[in-house]
Amino acid sequence: MAERKNHEATSSYWYDDDADDVTRAILVLQALRRFKAADSAMRHRTQAEMDMNETDLLALRHLIAAEARGHEVGPKELSEVLRITTAATAKLLARLVHSGHIRREVHPTDRRAQRLYATRNAHQEVRKTLGDMHERMIAVAQDFSAEQQRAIIDFLDAMSTSMHTPAEESKAARHSLATRHPAAH
């Protein structure tokens, strides 16, 4: 019965789950899905706590990360990063300036251009809202050995690459899978 229960837990629509390596891989993908769901829930909580929509929060996150790298950001770059129109960016910036989360400054050498910065209050709010969670995440990551951390990094980087694969390459990969495992399709 336990064997059947384990099979049901790893049974998959997409894969031939009779092989042990496929069963283990399915368990890994299920864990990844649980993490993604937890991450999504955390982002929704953060948006609610900071009274911001997803795009506003992504913009603030980008500005804070750019500041940490010593990189200045203008409205055009923010539009490109967020993949929104210049009109939508103008509205977003107006909201974030009005809420006190960002400030605009005139570029020192090109008076027509602007530079965007997260305010001190925005930094404090982000730390207050996300600080404890980040400490818990760092603690979890530190619990793994250097070798395990490297394996996790390699796995997540490979998964990211696989998700960015163009459609034509994805079709070829699916065809290859169907050829190797015809019963799975």
Secondary structure, 3 states (H helix, E strand, C coil): CHHHHHHHHHCCCCCCCCCHHHHHHHHHHHHHHHHHHHHHHHHHHHHHHHCCCHHHHHHHHHHHHHHHCCCCECHHHHHHHHCCCHHHHHHHHHHHHHCCCEEEEECCCCCCCEEEEECHHHHHHHHHHHHHHHHHHHHHHHCCCHHHHHHHHHHHHHHHHHHCCCHHHHHHHHHHHHHHCHHHC
